[in-house]
């Protein structure tokens, strides 16, 4: 029996394309961007615009003058997404020259040095954030208090992020208490300090709903990450409620939702099939909680995704779908 029917053209096109999906992700990022403008004002706009323009410029310049490509792929939307996500992973008062350096590293080193879109091993925006965090740790961990309309060169009042408070309690640093944490509702709508794109869980979940509706991503990676974090952090909370926060607060804090929805689901750096996606997501969730609770740095999401990016080729090699027409071997 023939399982594969080959017919003459014309064929029906599914309508998907790299450009369409990229701009779909940008639409999904709009709620989080609008919330960042509401809470951080001009600073959020300047950082995002600088990051996007720098990423687009470096992609065009490197492709044209170094890689000698006749046509540059700047209109496919991938450089714009890298710029937005890089901006979403930094404070709203970060000096713009540091943002430009992060964009150069993300595009020039992490993306184009591996061959461009579809060839990079690591998520460019997250790798750019990690590079900036290691290079400029003070500027990257100075958080304006929410509600301040930050602007270039303006003095701002800084405060601790929810993850910083949690880490202070875990390490028994003086002056930290779980009572200082915002409520779950405040974390949900965005009334907390942090990177400009991660402060509102509601805005990020709206983006998730849009991408699932448009079938830009599947549920496997975000749900497996969130479920793993909920279970693992819930166990730790039940063991010691005086030191560890409840799992809902853990999920709503920091860059967990931003990473699970928009960066762990990156087509290039995540596994290709559903079983691999579930393994990938579970490992990211476990690593995130381990780093948050037992590591030196308060946030573990970025590093967890980058670590699993490195394991994606291995997952794709050993977790493969059944080949079309393959007959199971008899034992």
Buried (B, 14 or more C-beta within 10 A) or exposed (E): EEEEEEEEEEEEEEEEEBEEBBBBBBEBBBBBBEBBBBBBBBBBBBBBBBBBBBBBBBBBBBBBEEEEEEEBBBEBBBBBBBBBBBBBBBBBBBBBEBBBBBBBBBBBBBBBBBEBBEEBBBBBBBBBBBBBBEEBEEBBBBBBBBEBBBBEEEEBEBBBBBBBBBBBBBEEEEEBEBEBBBEBEBBBBBBBBBBBBBBBBBBBBBBBEBBBEBEBBEBBBBBBBBBBBBBBBBEBBEEEEEBBBBBBBBBBBBBBBBBBBBBBBBBBBBBEBBEBBBBBBBBBBBBBBEBBBEBEBBBBBBBBBBBBBEBBEEBBEEBEEEEEEEEEEEE
